[in-house]
């Protein structure tokens, strides 16, 4: 709960904000070439990675310990940073990372696109908003 933990999660929050801005742009497209779809998936993956690491750092700052993405997401739900829908969406994203990696298979790539745009991206946007509120407290 020291200043170094606080500044660490705030710096990570800034990086998460920048990554999500890129994901916002990627999700705004209506159609994708195969290469653009792969870029959407990659942008989601690094946004998700920064999301859970920001959560982990915030939890550390609050005196909690989370070593894995799953632990961080569950503790964020317990701490009311995520509602049930957001927690389920991000846990699903964690479980479906293998699916997301198979962008070379068109049917899986299109499924990944839909999941990112309709479920995972909104959950990440909501999480960012909550973390920004915490940063302002």
C-alpha positions in Angstrom: 0.0 0.0 0.0 3.0 2.2 -0.4 3.6 5.0 -2.9 5.5 2.7 -5.3 2.6 0.3 -5.6 0.2 3.2 -6.2 2.4 4.8 -8.9 2.9 1.4 -10.4 -0.8 0.6 -10.9 -1.4 4.2 -12.1 1.4 3.8 -14.8 0.0 0.5 -15.8 -3.5 2.1 -16.0 -2.1 4.7 -18.4 -0.7 1.9 -20.6 -4.0 0.0 -20.4 -5.8 3.2 -21.5 -3.6 3.6 -24.5 -4.0 0.0 -25.5 -7.7 0.2 -25.2 -7.8 3.3 -27.4 -6.2 1.2 -30.1 -8.7 -1.6 -29.5 -11.5 1.0 -29.8 -10.2 2.0 -33.2 -9.9 -1.6 -34.3 -13.4 -2.5 -33.1 -14.9 0.5 -35.0 -14.2 -1.2 -38.3 -17.1 -3.0 -39.9 -15.2 -5.3 -42.2 -11.8 -6.9 -41.9 -9.3 -8.4 -44.2 -7.6 -11.5 -42.7 -4.6 -9.4 -41.8 -6.8 -6.7 -40.1 -8.7 -9.4 -38.2 -5.4 -10.8 -36.9 -4.5 -7.3 -35.9 -7.8 -6.9 -34.0 -7.1 -10.1 -32.1 -3.6 -9.1 -31.3 -4.7 -5.7 -30.1 -7.3 -7.4 -27.9 -4.7 -9.7 -26.5 -2.3 -7.0 -25.4 -5.3 -4.9 -24.0 -6.5 -7.9 -22.0 -3.0 -8.5 -20.7 -2.7 -4.9 -19.5 -6.2 -5.1 -18.0 -5.4 -8.0 -15.7 -2.0 -6.7 -14.8 -3.5 -3.4 -13.9 -6.0 -5.2 -11.8 -3.3 -7.2 -10.1 -1.3 -4.0 -9.4 -4.4 -2.3 -8.0 -5.2 -5.3 -5.8 -1.6 -5.3 -4.6 -2.0 -1.6 -3.7 -5.1 -2.5 -1.7 -3.3 -5.2 0.2 -4.6 -8.2 -1.8 -2.6 -10.8 -3.6 -3.3 -12.2 -7.1 -0.7 -14.1 -9.0 -2.6 -15.2 -12.0 -5.1 -13.6 -14.4 -7.9 -15.8 -13.0 -7.2 -14.8 -9.4 -7.0 -11.1 -10.4 -10.4 -11.3 -12.2 -12.1 -13.2 -9.3 -10.7 -10.8 -6.7 -11.8 -7.8 -8.8 -15.3 -9.2 -8.8 -15.1 -9.8 -5.1 -13.9 -6.2 -4.6 -16.9 -5.0 -6.8 -14.6 -3.6 -9.5 -16.3 -5.9 -12.0 -20.0 -6.8 -12.1 -21.0 -10.4 -12.7 -21.4 -9.9 -16.5 -18.0 -8.2 -16.8 -16.3 -10.8 -14.7 -17.8 -13.7 -16.7 -16.9 -12.0 -20.0 -13.3 -11.5 -19.0 -13.0 -15.0 -17.6 -14.4 -16.3 -20.8 -11.8 -14.3 -22.7 -9.1 -15.9 -20.6 -10.5 -19.4 -21.3 -10.8 -18.7 -25.0 -7.3 -17.5 -25.6 -6.5 -20.6 -27.7 -9.5 -19.9 -29.9 -8.3 -16.3 -30.4 -4.9 -17.5 -31.5 -6.3 -19.4 -34.5 -7.0 -16.4 -36.7 -5.7 -18.4 -39.7 -8.8 -20.5 -39.7 -11.6 -18.3 -41.0 -14.5 -19.7 -39.0 -12.6 -19.4 -35.7 -11.3 -15.9 -36.7 -14.8 -14.7 -37.3 -16.0 -16.1 -34.0 -13.1 -14.4 -32.3 -14.0 -11.1 -34.0 -17.6 -11.3 -32.8 -16.6 -12.2 -29.3 -14.1 -9.4 -29.1 -16.5 -6.8 -30.5 -19.7 -7.8 -28.8 -18.5 -9.2 -25.4 -14.9 -8.6 -24.5 -14.3 -5.1 -25.7 -17.3 -3.7 -23.8 -16.2 -5.5 -20.6 -12.7 -3.9 -21.0 -14.1 -0.5 -21.5 -16.2 -0.8 -18.4 -13.2 -2.0 -16.4 -11.1 1.0 -17.6 -13.9 3.4 -16.5 -14.0 1.9 -13.0 -10.2 1.9 -12.7 -10.1 5.5 -13.8 -12.6 6.4 -11.1 -10.4 4.6 -8.6 -7.4 6.6 -9.8 -9.3 9.8 -9.2 -10.2 9.0 -5.6 
